[in-house]
Amino acid sequence: MSKIIENPLIYSECENLPTKSKIYREATYKTWLIVFKIKNYIIIILGVLSGKRKSSSFKKLI
């Protein structure tokens, strides 16, 4: 988590939640996928998903 807080923009845009402003990002930790958004310099963790989950699970986060 500290790496996300230090520099959230190094993580790639979440391909399953595309936006023009690219506010949704994803980070990988072991087999987990951490999905977060950046809004007004605030990082909001939307969810932590198993890497084995289907892409439809992402829609439930927003």
Beta strands, then each sheet from edge to edge (+ up, - down):
strand 1: 24-29
strand 2: 32-39
strand 3: 42-50
sheet 1: 1+ 2- 3+
end
